[in-house]
Amino acid sequence: MDLDAADGAIGLLGGSFDPIHNGHLQLGRDALAYLPLAQVRFLPAAQPWQKKPMTASAEHRAQMVRLAIPADSRNVLDMREIERGGLSYSIDTVRELRAQWPDRGLVLLMGADQFARFDTWRDWSEIADTAHIAVAQRFGTKPKLSSALQARLDARRGKPSSLTARRGGSIVEFEMTPVDASATEVRRFLREPHSAVNKQRLAAMVPALVLDYIQKHSLYRD
């Protein structure tokens, strides 16, 4: 797909992806289904600044993302954070993408729990001015926001059409299909790979190609 000729905003889905799991993929699918996006760019971090060092290497994590995402032009593996190296800050990525696509809507995709911590990110206010924020809400959960975030949400709350009407600045909420998966749980189950229950849980949480890759390279065993 020629992105410059396509309609829609650019969705940005960052994370450690250590490893990528079905929750990440469902977020991408729901964003493409409910928001006016031309594509979703999956952005593995080199080293997220708020997390401990990654268990799997950047190369392994990127390859797992490549195996997991659909092989079509609406889902893209974006390596810029790994190639940049060092601590990964979303503001640096947003600035790079804004320089690359000065007139395109950029949409940072995140879950509600992540959004509740958004005001701890470096230059979070600039991120929210430069790009849109799309918050995936799961039925029955509503994390409490700080007064600063609540004020920003109240002032900037928009509709999906806002994501293409302007380059950034809006906050849009959309429903996400619930998926019971987390990278922490995946790593825990992988430490006991011979348990029948663990095998069943892993099969439900991780794409088969990714699970095969993990087993082939003996990742997350220790």
Secondary structure, DSSP 4 states (H G I P E B T S, - for coil): --GGGS-SEEEEEEE--TT--HHHHHHHHHHHHHS-EEEEEEEE-SSBTTSPPPSS-HHHHHHHHHHHS-SSTTEEE--HHHHH-SSB-HHHHHHHHHHHSTTS-EEEEEEHHHHTTGGGSTTHHHHHHHSEEEEEEPTT--PPPPHHHHHHHHHHB--TTHHHHSSS--EEEEE-------HHHHHHHHTSTT-HHHHHHHHHHS-HHHHHHHHHTTTT--
